[in-house]
Amino acid sequence: MELRHLRYFKAVAEQLNFSRAAEQLRIAQPALSRQIRDLEHELGARLLDRNRVRVQLTDAGRTFYAHTCKILAQLDVAVASVEETLAGASGELIICNDWRLSNRYVLGAIAEFRGRYPRVDVALRDLHIHEQLTALRTRQAHLGFVVAREFAHHDDLQSLSLLTSELMVAVGAQHRLAGATHVRMADLAGETWVTTGPKDSPGLREFITQRCRVSGFTPTFARPVHSLDSVLARVATGYGVCLLPDFLAGTLSAGPLVRFLRSDCPPIELQAVWHRTEESRLLHQFLDILRRQIAAPPASAS
C-alpha cells in the first residue's frame, strides 16, 4: 500500500463518482479503478459498492475513509513542519549561557529572534562555561557565550566577539586600597585571591597567576567557593581580593562593603561560540540578528 492509494480512495469516497475523482486527480478513470481494486485486494475488504448508477461506501469503506483523512492530514502537517524548519521558521534553537555574562547584545538578540520567529522553541540553558563547551562539542547546544581565553584551545569551535571588558579588582570597603580608583597588580602582592572553582571559572586562576608573575610575585589563593556572590561576600569581610570584568561588577549584589577598582590587566573579550560545522539555519539566523545588535549604536537615554 502506498500513499497514492490513500489519496485516490479519499477522492473517490468524497466524490462518490469515479469520473469526477479521476478528473480531480488528473489520471485516467481505468487506472483509478484499478488502483482502488488493488487497495481492496490488499485490505481484504470491499470499500465501495458501485454499479452503473451510483457509488457508495461500505461500512468498511467509511471506517477506512475516516482513518485515511487523519493519516493524510497528519502527513500534511509533517510536510509543512519540515518545510518551515528548512526555511528557519520553526524548530528548536538551544542557547546555553552562564547568565551572569548576559548583556544587552545577548538579551536583545534573544528578544528580537523570539519576536521574529514565534514558532521556534528557543531553549535557554543555564550552564557554567566548562559545561557550555562540552554541550557545544557534543552537539547538545547550538550556541554559548564564554570569555575568549576559556576556549582558546578548542579548534572545533567558531566565535563572534560581543564586547571587550575591562578587568576590575574588588576589595573590601576597609581594605588599604579601598580609597583608590585604579590599582596595579604589583600593588596587590601579598594579598589572598578569592575565586570560584575551575568548573565555574576555567582558566581564571592561571590567568591571575600569570598576571601576578608578570608583576613580580606569585599569588596566594583562598579555598575556591561556589558562586560569585560568595566570592564578594568573602571580599567584603576581608578574606581577600578578586578579579572580575566590569560588565559583571555592576550586576552583582556587592552593596557598600565592596569597592571595584580599575586594574592594569589587559581587557578580556566576551564571545558567542558555536561548533564550526554547525549547519542549523536557526543558529545562523540568530547570529545575523546578534551581529546587527553589536553593530547598532547604543540607544541614548531619554
Buried (B, 14 or more C-beta within 10 A) or exposed (E): EEEEBBBBBBBBBEBBBBEBBBBBBEBEBEEBBEBBEBBBEEBEBEBBEBEEEEBEBBEBBEEBBEEBBEEBEEEEEEEEBEEBBEEBBBBEBBBBBBBBBBBBBBEBBBEBBEEEBEEBEBEEBEBBBBBBBBBBBEEBBBBBBBBBBBBEEBEEBBBBEBBEBBBBBBBBBEBEBEEBEEBBBEBBBEBBBBBBBEEBBBBBBEBBBEBBEEBEBEBEEBEBBEEBEEBBBBBBEBBBBBBBBBBBBEEBEBEEBBBBBBBBBEEBBBBBBBBEEBEBBBBEBBBEBBBEBBEEEEEEEE
